[in-house]
Amino acid sequence: MTRLLPLTLAFLLPLSAMAQTSEPQCSDRAGLRAHLAMEYGEIRQFVGLATNNVLLEMFASPETRSWTITGTNPGGEMCLLASGFAFELTVGETPR
């Protein structure tokens, strides 16, 4: 699982440039987590601490294969960073 974080961060760096062109969708953490669970069936798949103490999380649904990556600041505000489909859990996969 710890191997996924560097790969995810490398993926998110290009997204940060995209995020500058549009307003991020942010809300309180509890409300947004409940929304992801109820609307999309997404549960947390991994968590990591990024720079500036931002909590980086990926939520996904194995059934619908949708996924969402969020960042939560130390004040508790959670923002949607990216979302998509075709989620696949690859725990234990060896890097090529």
matplotlib code that plots the C-alpha trace (Angstrom):
import matplotlib.pyplot as plt

x = [0.0, 2.9, 4.1, 0.9, 1.4, 4.4, 2.6, -0.5, 1.4, 3.1, -0.3, -1.7, 1.1, -0.3, -3.8, -2.7, -2.1, -5.6, -7.1, -5.8, -8.2, -11.3, -12.7, -12.1, -15.2, -14.7, -17.0, -16.8, -15.1, -17.9, -20.5, -18.4, -17.4, -21.1, -22.0, -19.3, -20.6, -24.3, -24.2, -21.4, -20.8, -17.2, -15.2, -11.7, -9.1, -5.9, -4.7, -1.4, 0.0, 1.1, 2.9, 1.6, -0.2, -2.8, -4.5, -4.7, -7.3, -8.7, -12.3, -13.5, -16.3, -15.3, -18.9, -19.3, -15.5, -15.8, -13.1, -12.5, -9.2, -9.6, -7.3, -8.2, -6.5, -5.6, -8.8, -11.0, -12.0, -12.0, -11.7, -12.3, -9.0, -9.9, -12.5, -13.0, -14.0, -12.4, -11.0, -8.9, -7.3, -3.8, -2.4, 0.7, 1.4, 5.1, 6.4, 7.6]
y = [0.0, 2.4, 1.8, 3.3, 6.7, 7.8, 6.7, 8.5, 11.7, 11.5, 11.2, 14.1, 16.6, 17.2, 17.5, 20.4, 22.4, 21.6, 22.5, 26.0, 26.6, 25.6, 25.8, 22.7, 21.2, 21.3, 20.6, 19.3, 15.9, 14.0, 15.2, 14.5, 11.0, 10.3, 11.6, 9.4, 6.3, 6.9, 8.2, 6.1, 3.2, 4.4, 3.5, 4.5, 2.3, 4.1, 7.1, 9.0, 12.3, 14.7, 18.0, 20.7, 17.9, 17.4, 14.0, 12.3, 9.6, 7.4, 6.2, 3.6, 1.1, -2.4, -2.9, 0.1, 0.6, 4.4, 6.2, 9.6, 11.1, 13.7, 16.0, 17.2, 20.2, 20.3, 22.4, 19.5, 20.8, 18.0, 18.8, 16.5, 16.3, 13.7, 11.1, 8.4, 4.9, 1.5, 1.1, -2.0, -3.1, -4.2, -4.9, -7.1, -6.3, -6.2, -3.1, -3.7]
z = [0.0, 0.7, -2.8, -4.2, -2.5, -4.6, -7.8, -6.8, -6.0, -9.3, -10.9, -9.0, -9.8, -13.4, -11.9, -9.7, -12.8, -14.0, -10.6, -11.0, -13.9, -12.0, -8.4, -6.4, -4.8, -1.0, 2.0, 5.5, 5.8, 7.4, 4.9, 1.9, 3.1, 3.7, 0.2, -1.5, 0.4, -0.1, -3.7, -5.2, -2.7, -2.3, 0.8, 1.7, -0.1, 1.0, 3.0, 3.2, 4.5, 1.8, 2.2, 4.5, 6.5, 3.8, 4.3, 0.9, 0.5, -2.3, -2.0, -4.4, -5.0, -6.0, -7.3, -9.6, -10.0, -9.5, -7.5, -6.0, -4.6, -1.9, 0.1, 3.6, 5.1, 8.9, 9.5, 8.3, 4.9, 2.3, -1.4, -4.4, -6.4, -9.1, -9.9, -12.5, -13.2, -13.9, -10.3, -9.8, -6.5, -7.2, -3.7, -3.8, -7.5, -8.3, -10.1, -13.6]

ax = plt.figure().add_subplot(projection="3d")
ax.plot(x, y, z, "-o")
ax.set_aspect("equal")
plt.show()
